[in-house]
Amino acid sequence: MNILNQELIQEILRLTWRNPIFMAIAIALIWLIPQLLIRKIMSKKYEERKIEIQQNKIQKLYPKNLK
């Protein structure tokens, strides 16, 4: 039973971790997923900052306190 388990484990390792295509996909996913998350966060912050700057410029043109 133990020999069968060792053989099964070795076969699984050969088919997955030692497979170049699987490793290329795994490395690509490990690299791309954080980039996509960071890009989404940075884009959201950029849009918020852009709206804030636009509101500040409008506020300077049309102040609420008219004397």
C-alpha positions as CSV (number, residue, x, y, z in Angstrom):
1,M,0.0,0.0,0.0
2,N,2.8,2.4,0.9
3,I,4.6,1.6,-2.4
4,L,1.4,2.4,-4.3
5,N,1.2,5.7,-2.5
6,Q,4.8,6.6,-3.3
7,E,4.3,5.7,-7.0
8,L,1.1,7.8,-7.1
9,I,2.8,10.8,-5.5
10,Q,5.7,10.5,-8.0
11,E,3.3,10.3,-10.9
12,I,1.3,13.3,-9.7
13,L,4.6,15.3,-9.3
14,R,5.7,14.3,-12.8
15,L,2.4,15.3,-14.4
16,T,2.2,18.7,-12.6
17,W,5.2,20.3,-11.0
18,R,7.7,18.9,-13.5
19,N,5.6,19.8,-16.5
20,P,7.0,22.9,-18.2
21,I,3.6,24.0,-19.5
22,F,2.0,23.8,-16.1
23,M,4.9,25.7,-14.5
24,A,4.8,28.4,-17.2
25,I,1.1,28.9,-16.5
26,A,1.6,28.8,-12.7
27,I,4.4,31.4,-12.9
28,A,2.4,33.6,-15.2
29,L,-0.6,33.5,-12.9
30,I,1.5,34.3,-9.8
31,W,3.0,37.3,-11.7
32,L,-0.2,38.6,-13.4
33,I,-2.8,38.4,-10.6
34,P,-1.1,40.8,-8.3
35,Q,-0.4,43.2,-11.2
36,L,-4.1,43.2,-12.1
37,L,-5.1,43.9,-8.5
38,I,-2.6,46.7,-8.1
39,R,-3.6,48.2,-11.5
40,K,-7.2,48.2,-10.4
41,I,-6.4,49.9,-7.1
42,M,-4.2,52.5,-8.7
43,S,-6.8,53.2,-11.4
44,K,-9.5,53.7,-8.8
45,K,-7.2,56.1,-6.8
46,Y,-6.3,58.0,-10.0
47,E,-10.0,58.5,-10.9
48,E,-10.9,59.7,-7.4
49,R,-7.9,62.1,-7.4
50,K,-8.9,63.4,-10.9
51,I,-12.5,64.1,-9.7
52,E,-11.1,65.8,-6.6
53,I,-8.8,68.1,-8.6
54,Q,-11.7,68.9,-11.0
55,Q,-13.9,69.8,-8.1
56,N,-11.2,72.0,-6.6
57,K,-10.8,73.9,-9.9
58,I,-14.6,74.4,-10.2
59,Q,-14.7,75.6,-6.6
60,K,-12.0,78.2,-7.4
61,L,-14.0,79.4,-10.4
62,Y,-17.3,79.6,-8.6
63,P,-16.8,80.2,-4.9
64,K,-19.8,79.7,-2.6
65,N,-19.0,82.8,-0.5
66,L,-19.8,85.8,-2.8
67,K,-19.1,89.1,-1.1
